[in-house]
Amino acid sequence: MNPITPNTEPKLSTKRRKAVAGSSLKIVLTGLLLAVAIESPVLAQTIKAVDDGTVLKEIIFFGRHSIRTATSGTNSLDQCSANPFPDFVGVTVGYLTTNGQQAAGLLGSYFHE
């Protein structure tokens, strides 16, 4: 005797499964078509903007990280890391590296556009 009991649930025929899936798809597509057809333009702002005389002078962008040297000695950082912290020769502690200056320039150009 087979210890596994046979599945006694009747299986739907392949044609029946395709018919059920097809009708569900038709309902979904019909709903989407109706939603698009009855969609009307929605105005985000219905009140005319009043010129109150304010002028945007500048935007300040704060970034948390950049490509810069460590703000403390690399000896303390090396104790907490599996790989040694890179030593940027000729760059003052905490200042942008050459790559950091280029990245900041690119970001500034992007925001300027």
Z-matrix of the N, CA and C atoms (Angstrom, degrees):
N
C 1 1.436
C 2 1.524 1 110.18
N 3 1.303 2 113.94 1 146.45
C 4 1.449 3 120.53 2 178.55
C 5 1.527 4 108.45 3 -86.18
N 6 1.368 5 118.62 4 124.04
C 7 1.460 6 119.68 5 -177.97
C 8 1.538 7 112.05 6 -70.79
N 9 1.309 8 117.90 7 -17.85
C 10 1.464 9 120.83 8 -179.72
C 11 1.517 10 107.96 9 -90.35
N 12 1.323 11 115.28 10 125.73
C 13 1.461 12 118.86 11 179.80
C 14 1.515 13 109.62 12 -78.42
N 15 1.296 14 117.38 13 139.51
C 16 1.465 15 119.59 14 -179.47
C 17 1.525 16 110.68 15 -69.92
N 18 1.321 17 115.45 16 150.35
C 19 1.452 18 121.28 17 178.02
C 20 1.529 19 108.17 18 -70.28
N 21 1.325 20 115.81 19 120.41
C 22 1.462 21 119.73 20 -176.26
C 23 1.518 22 112.88 21 -96.13
N 24 1.361 23 117.58 22 -3.07
C 25 1.463 24 119.79 23 179.07
C 26 1.517 25 109.31 24 -71.97
N 27 1.319 26 116.51 25 135.61
C 28 1.466 27 118.00 26 177.24
C 29 1.532 28 109.51 27 -72.27
N 30 1.309 29 116.35 28 137.29
C 31 1.461 30 121.29 29 179.29
C 32 1.520 31 109.02 30 -91.24
N 33 1.335 32 114.79 31 140.98
C 34 1.451 33 119.49 32 175.74
C 35 1.520 34 108.88 33 -71.49
N 36 1.279 35 115.84 34 145.00
C 37 1.455 36 118.64 35 177.32
C 38 1.519 37 108.92 36 -70.12
N 39 1.317 38 115.81 37 159.99
C 40 1.454 39 121.40 38 -179.67
C 41 1.522 40 110.79 39 -61.58
N 42 1.317 41 117.22 40 -39.67
C 43 1.468 42 120.41 41 179.37
C 44 1.525 43 110.49 42 -63.50
N 45 1.327 44 116.78 43 -40.76
C 46 1.466 45 120.78 44 -178.73
C 47 1.530 46 110.20 45 -66.36
N 48 1.344 47 118.45 46 -42.25
C 49 1.456 48 121.71 47 178.84
C 50 1.520 49 111.18 48 -63.03
N 51 1.336 50 116.79 49 -40.90
C 52 1.460 51 120.06 50 178.59
C 53 1.519 52 110.99 51 -65.53
N 54 1.321 53 117.62 52 -37.25
C 55 1.463 54 121.30 53 179.52
C 56 1.524 55 110.63 54 -65.79
N 57 1.336 56 117.19 55 -42.65
C 58 1.464 57 121.31 56 179.43
C 59 1.526 58 109.70 57 -65.46
N 60 1.321 59 118.03 58 -44.62
C 61 1.463 60 121.67 59 179.28
C 62 1.521 61 110.84 60 -64.41
N 63 1.322 62 117.46 61 -39.83
C 64 1.462 63 121.55 62 179.63
C 65 1.512 64 112.17 63 -64.96
N 66 1.337 65 117.28 64 -40.97
C 67 1.467 66 119.51 65 -179.76
C 68 1.526 67 110.62 66 -69.84
N 69 1.324 68 118.17 67 -36.03
C 70 1.457 69 120.82 68 176.83
C 71 1.525 70 110.58 69 -64.10
N 72 1.314 71 116.74 70 -41.57
C 73 1.456 72 121.34 71 178.97
C 74 1.526 73 110.84 72 -64.03
N 75 1.325 74 116.22 73 -39.73
C 76 1.472 75 120.04 74 178.58
C 77 1.524 76 110.76 75 -63.53
N 78 1.316 77 117.98 76 -38.94
C 79 1.464 78 121.52 77 179.84
C 80 1.528 79 110.45 78 -65.95
N 81 1.311 80 115.98 79 -44.50
C 82 1.471 81 120.17 80 179.91
C 83 1.518 82 110.60 81 -64.04
N 84 1.321 83 117.71 82 -46.45
C 85 1.461 84 120.66 83 -179.56
C 86 1.522 85 111.67 84 -64.69
N 87 1.321 86 117.71 85 -37.82
C 88 1.461 87 120.94 86 177.17
C 89 1.522 88 110.46 87 -63.83
N 90 1.314 89 117.22 88 -41.95
C 91 1.469 90 121.05 89 177.61
C 92 1.515 91 111.99 90 -62.33
N 93 1.330 92 116.74 91 -42.97
C 94 1.465 93 120.19 92 177.60
C 95 1.516 94 111.68 93 -64.23
N 96 1.323 95 116.81 94 -41.43
C 97 1.461 96 120.99 95 178.66
C 98 1.523 97 111.20 96 -62.13
N 99 1.329 98 117.21 97 -42.55
C 100 1.467 99 120.93 98 178.03
C 101 1.528 100 111.22 99 -65.43
N 102 1.317 101 116.52 100 -39.62
C 103 1.464 102 119.55 101 179.72
C 104 1.519 103 111.32 102 -63.64
N 105 1.316 104 117.53 103 -40.32
C 106 1.461 105 121.33 104 178.55
C 107 1.522 106 110.38 105 -70.73
N 108 1.323 107 117.67 106 -37.99
C 109 1.461 108 121.25 107 -176.72
C 110 1.523 109 112.19 108 -67.86
N 111 1.337 110 117.91 109 -37.40
C 112 1.460 111 119.48 110 -177.27
C 113 1.521 112 112.82 111 -91.97
N 114 1.312 113 116.69 112 -0.39
C 115 1.458 114 120.04 113 -179.64
C 116 1.523 115 109.15 114 -67.40
N 117 1.310 116 115.63 115 129.28
C 118 1.456 117 120.10 116 176.12
C 119 1.523 118 108.35 117 -116.37
N 120 1.320 119 116.56 118 157.95
C 121 1.463 120 118.04 119 -179.47
C 122 1.527 121 110.87 120 -62.11
N 123 1.309 122 115.47 121 134.37
C 124 1.456 123 121.26 122 178.33
C 125 1.516 124 107.29 123 -111.60
N 126 1.308 125 116.54 124 123.90
C 127 1.452 126 120.27 125 -179.30
C 128 1.518 127 109.57 126 -84.91
N 129 1.326 128 116.05 127 130.65
C 130 1.451 129 120.40 128 -179.29
C 131 1.523 130 110.95 129 -74.77
N 132 1.328 131 116.47 130 -32.36
C 133 1.450 132 120.11 131 -179.24
C 134 1.526 133 107.82 132 -131.68
N 135 1.313 134 116.55 133 117.61
C 136 1.455 135 120.19 134 -177.06
C 137 1.523 136 112.43 135 -98.52
N 138 1.325 137 117.39 136 -14.25
C 139 1.456 138 121.03 137 -179.39
C 140 1.529 139 108.23 138 -98.45
N 141 1.309 140 116.77 139 133.53
C 142 1.461 141 120.96 140 179.38
C 143 1.523 142 108.68 141 -66.94
N 144 1.324 143 116.16 142 131.88
C 145 1.457 144 121.30 143 -178.63
C 146 1.529 145 109.74 144 -66.84
N 147 1.308 146 115.66 145 135.77
C 148 1.459 147 121.49 146 178.94
C 149 1.515 148 108.02 147 -100.15
N 150 1.319 149 117.11 148 131.20
C 151 1.457 150 121.28 149 178.29
C 152 1.519 151 108.07 150 -77.59
N 153 1.336 152 116.26 151 107.08
C 154 1.463 153 119.88 152 -178.61
C 155 1.524 154 112.38 153 -96.38
N 156 1.325 155 116.52 154 7.53
C 157 1.458 156 120.24 155 174.87
C 158 1.523 157 114.81 156 88.35
N 159 1.331 158 117.61 157 -2.41
C 160 1.462 159 118.17 158 179.60
C 161 1.523 160 109.99 159 -77.34
N 162 1.318 161 115.52 160 145.44
C 163 1.457 162 121.98 161 -179.04
C 164 1.528 163 108.06 162 -130.87
N 165 1.317 164 115.77 163 132.19
C 166 1.456 165 120.42 164 176.00
C 167 1.517 166 108.39 165 -75.31
N 168 1.318 167 116.97 166 119.83
C 169 1.464 168 121.07 167 -176.95
C 170 1.522 169 112.12 168 -98.19
N 171 1.307 170 117.62 169 -39.75
C 172 1.455 171 119.89 170 -178.52
C 173 1.515 172 110.39 171 -157.85
N 174 1.304 173 114.69 172 158.88
C 175 1.454 174 122.22 173 174.96
C 176 1.519 175 106.81 174 -121.57
N 177 1.303 176 116.46 175 130.36
C 178 1.463 177 120.97 176 179.02
C 179 1.522 178 107.57 177 -105.39
N 180 1.304 179 115.71 178 125.95
C 181 1.460 180 121.81 179 -178.64
C 182 1.516 181 108.07 180 -110.88
N 183 1.332 182 115.95 181 119.16
C 184 1.450 183 120.82 182 177.60
C 185 1.520 184 108.76 183 -101.74
N 186 1.314 185 116.53 184 126.47
C 187 1.455 186 121.12 185 175.65
C 188 1.517 187 109.54 186 -113.96
N 189 1.299 188 115.54 187 141.43
C 190 1.461 189 118.84 188 -178.52
C 191 1.516 190 111.80 189 -79.03
N 192 1.314 191 116.57 190 -38.86
C 193 1.457 192 119.77 191 -177.54
C 194 1.518 193 109.58 192 -124.26
N 195 1.283 194 115.46 193 156.03
C 196 1.447 195 121.25 194 175.90
C 197 1.525 196 106.86 195 -154.83
N 198 1.306 197 114.89 196 -179.90
C 199 1.462 198 118.60 197 178.74
C 200 1.525 199 106.48 198 -93.98
N 201 1.319 200 114.86 199 91.72
C 202 1.458 201 120.39 200 -176.76
C 203 1.513 202 109.44 201 -139.46
N 204 1.304 203 114.42 202 170.22
C 205 1.464 204 118.79 203 178.94
C 206 1.519 205 109.13 204 -77.83
N 207 1.303 206 115.57 205 168.66
C 208 1.466 207 120.76 206 -179.77
C 209 1.522 208 110.10 207 -66.85
N 210 1.335 209 115.57 208 149.64
C 211 1.466 210 119.56 209 178.64
C 212 1.519 211 111.50 210 -87.84
N 213 1.301 212 116.93 211 -7.84
C 214 1.462 213 121.22 212 176.04
C 215 1.525 214 108.02 213 -131.71
N 216 1.290 215 116.51 214 177.73
C 217 1.456 216 120.65 215 -179.51
C 218 1.520 217 111.98 216 -63.67
N 219 1.308 218 116.46 217 145.09
C 220 1.462 219 120.04 218 -178.46
C 221 1.527 220 112.37 219 -71.60
N 222 1.341 221 118.42 220 -18.09
C 223 1.469 222 120.07 221 178.60
C 224 1.518 223 111.26 222 -61.77
N 225 1.333 224 117.35 223 -43.09
C 226 1.472 225 120.07 224 -179.53
C 227 1.528 226 110.58 225 -69.90
N 228 1.332 227 117.32 226 -33.32
C 229 1.469 228 120.21 227 178.47
C 230 1.524 229 111.35 228 -71.26
N 231 1.319 230 117.02 229 -37.47
C 232 1.472 231 121.04 230 -179.48
C 233 1.525 232 111.88 231 -64.31
N 234 1.326 233 117.31 232 -27.51
C 235 1.470 234 120.39 233 179.56
C 236 1.529 235 111.17 234 -69.91
N 237 1.335 236 117.20 235 -23.91
C 238 1.470 237 121.15 236 -176.54
C 239 1.519 238 112.66 237 -102.56
N 240 1.316 239 117.85 238 4.97
C 241 1.453 240 120.27 239 -173.80
C 242 1.522 241 110.68 240 -129.56
N 243 1.320 242 115.18 241 150.38
C 244 1.466 243 120.13 242 177.46
C 245 1.528 244 110.42 243 -75.09
N 246 1.335 245 116.31 244 -31.25
C 247 1.461 246 121.57 245 179.49
C 248 1.522 247 109.09 246 -111.24
N 249 1.327 248 117.27 247 144.29
C 250 1.465 249 118.87 248 -179.61
C 251 1.532 250 111.29 249 -67.89
N 252 1.342 251 116.31 250 143.52
C 253 1.456 252 121.83 251 177.74
C 254 1.524 253 108.12 252 -69.96
N 255 1.334 254 118.75 253 136.04
C 256 1.460 255 120.04 254 -177.43
C 257 1.527 256 112.12 255 -65.03
N 258 1.291 257 115.73 256 146.27
C 259 1.460 258 121.76 257 178.86
C 260 1.526 259 107.96 258 -102.86
N 261 1.329 260 116.63 259 114.56
C 262 1.458 261 121.52 260 179.96
C 263 1.524 262 108.18 261 -92.85
N 264 1.300 263 116.27 262 100.34
C 265 1.457 264 122.04 263 -176.64
C 266 1.528 265 109.33 264 -71.72
N 267 1.331 266 116.16 265 131.59
C 268 1.455 267 121.28 266 176.42
C 269 1.515 268 114.74 267 87.37
N 270 1.348 269 118.37 268 2.60
C 271 1.457 270 121.07 269 179.04
C 272 1.526 271 107.76 270 -113.68
N 273 1.334 272 116.26 271 130.09
C 274 1.455 273 121.48 272 -178.80
C 275 1.527 274 110.04 273 -65.18
N 276 1.326 275 115.82 274 148.10
C 277 1.467 276 121.89 275 -178.64
C 278 1.533 277 109.78 276 -57.36
N 279 1.349 278 116.78 277 127.35
C 280 1.449 279 122.90 278 177.26
C 281 1.525 280 115.03 279 86.69
N 282 1.324 281 118.57 280 -2.03
C 283 1.464 282 121.64 281 -178.74
C 284 1.527 283 111.16 282 -94.52
N 285 1.342 284 115.84 283 161.67
C 286 1.458 285 120.97 284 178.29
C 287 1.518 286 110.97 285 -67.75
N 288 1.323 287 114.28 286 142.77
C 289 1.462 288 119.68 287 173.10
C 290 1.525 289 108.30 288 -81.59
N 291 1.317 290 117.15 289 177.45
C 292 1.461 291 121.02 290 177.75
C 293 1.525 292 110.33 291 -59.96
N 294 1.326 293 117.20 292 -43.92
C 295 1.468 294 120.70 293 176.75
C 296 1.527 295 111.22 294 -64.28
N 297 1.314 296 117.62 295 -36.36
C 298 1.452 297 121.36 296 178.06
C 299 1.520 298 111.77 297 -65.44
N 300 1.328 299 117.13 298 -38.40
C 301 1.465 300 121.04 299 177.62
C 302 1.532 301 110.33 300 -65.87
N 303 1.328 302 116.68 301 -40.74
C 304 1.466 303 120.09 302 178.10
C 305 1.524 304 110.86 303 -65.13
N 306 1.331 305 117.12 304 -41.87
C 307 1.463 306 120.96 305 179.59
C 308 1.528 307 110.48 306 -64.78
N 309 1.330 308 117.40 307 -40.98
C 310 1.464 309 120.80 308 178.11
C 311 1.523 310 110.50 309 -64.72
N 312 1.331 311 117.39 310 -38.17
C 313 1.466 312 121.07 311 177.42
C 314 1.521 313 111.58 312 -64.91
N 315 1.324 314 117.26 313 -41.35
C 316 1.466 315 120.93 314 177.48
C 317 1.531 316 111.41 315 -64.12
N 318 1.325 317 115.59 316 -41.58
C 319 1.457 318 119.77 317 178.93
C 320 1.531 319 110.48 318 -64.83
N 321 1.332 320 116.75 319 -41.51
C 322 1.459 321 120.58 320 177.70
C 323 1.517 322 112.12 321 -63.61
N 324 1.353 323 117.04 322 -40.05
C 325 1.464 324 121.00 323 177.65
C 326 1.519 325 110.58 324 -64.22
N 327 1.322 326 116.54 325 -39.11
C 328 1.464 327 120.74 326 179.48
C 329 1.522 328 110.14 327 -62.83
N 330 1.323 329 116.96 328 -47.65
C 331 1.462 330 120.29 329 -178.76
C 332 1.522 331 111.50 330 -69.04
N 333 1.329 332 117.48 331 -30.66
C 334 1.458 333 120.99 332 178.26
C 335 1.523 334 111.00 333 -65.00
N 336 1.347 335 115.63 334 -38.95
C 337 1.472 336 120.31 335 178.89
C 338 1.504 337 109.49 336 -62.91
